[in-house]
Amino acid sequence: MVSTLSVPSALQSGTPSLTSDDQSCALTDPVLCERPTHLETRSVIQHGSDIVVSVKLEEKLSKSDKADPDKQQLVCEICTDRASGLHYGIISCEGCKGFFKRTVQNKRVYSCIANGDCQVTKLRRNRCQYCRFKKCLLKGMVLAGD
């Protein structure tokens, strides 16, 4: 079975689209929503500037993890590689950041030769672009986030 995944129109225009989880969260607090990550709960901006997210993340790291340098190691939410920071709304590595940017800017359409549920890890992230981009969208990457 071949699955096809294209860039959603909301991403092409640069406007973030809200999932049902985001919408219910946005109703209670239109600026910030709490979502779990590999490290801890972090604040995600739905409308606003990246500076707010960076400050919130830095505050959490400086308060709870400053004494333990191992906990300061950020992990990419897409492939679990070492993350370089907050890109397009989520904590990600340079590889996934660039992949997402190229996919959206070039309006690429990918297909999966498997069932659309390939593992996306540091070692396997380049094997299925469809599943990698799908995971980017599921984790909440939006073009307006960076």
C-alpha positions, 0 to 999 in steps of 0.5 A, spaced: 500 500 500 502 506 498 500 512 502 501 519 499 502 525 504 502 533 502 504 539 505 497 542 508 495 548 505 495 552 512 503 550 512 504 553 505 501 559 507 505 560 514 499 560 518 499 554 523 493 550 523 490 547 530 489 540 531 483 538 536 487 538 542 490 545 540 483 547 539 481 545 546 487 548 549 486 554 546 479 555 548 482 555 556 488 559 554 489 562 547 497 563 548 500 557 551 498 550 552 502 545 556 504 538 552 509 533 554 516 532 551 521 527 552 524 531 558 519 535 561 512 539 560 514 545 556 510 551 554 508 551 546 506 558 543 500 558 538 500 565 537 506 570 539 513 570 539 519 565 539 522 569 545 516 567 550 517 560 548 525 560 549 524 564 556 519 559 558 524 553 556 530 557 559 526 558 566 525 551 567 532 548 565 535 553 570 530 552 575 530 544 575 536 542 571 542 546 572 545 542 577 545 536 573 548 537 566 545 530 563 538 533 564 540 539 559 541 535 553 535 536 549 532 530 545 529 531 538 522 530 538 522 527 531 528 522 531 531 522 538 537 525 536 541 531 540 536 537 539 539 544 537 533 548 540 526 550 539 525 550 531 518 551 528 514 550 535 518 544 537 524 541 540 528 538 534 535 537 531 538 541 525 537 535 520 529 535 522 529 542 522 532 543 515 528 537 512 521 540 515 523 547 512 525 544 505 519 540 505 514 545 506 518 551 502 518 546 496 511 543 497 514 536 496 509 530 496 512 524 499 509 517 499 510 511 503 512 504 500 510 500 507 504 502 511 505 509 513 508 507 520 515 507 519 520 508 525 523 515 525 529 514 529 536 517 528 539 512 524 532 510 520 530 518 519 532 518 512 529 511 510 522 514 509 520 521 508 513 520 508 513 518 515 518 523 517 514 529 515 508 525 518 511 525 525 513 532 524 506 534 523 503 530 529 508 533 533 506 540 532 511 543 527 509 549 524 512 554 519 510 560 523 514 557 529 521 559 527 
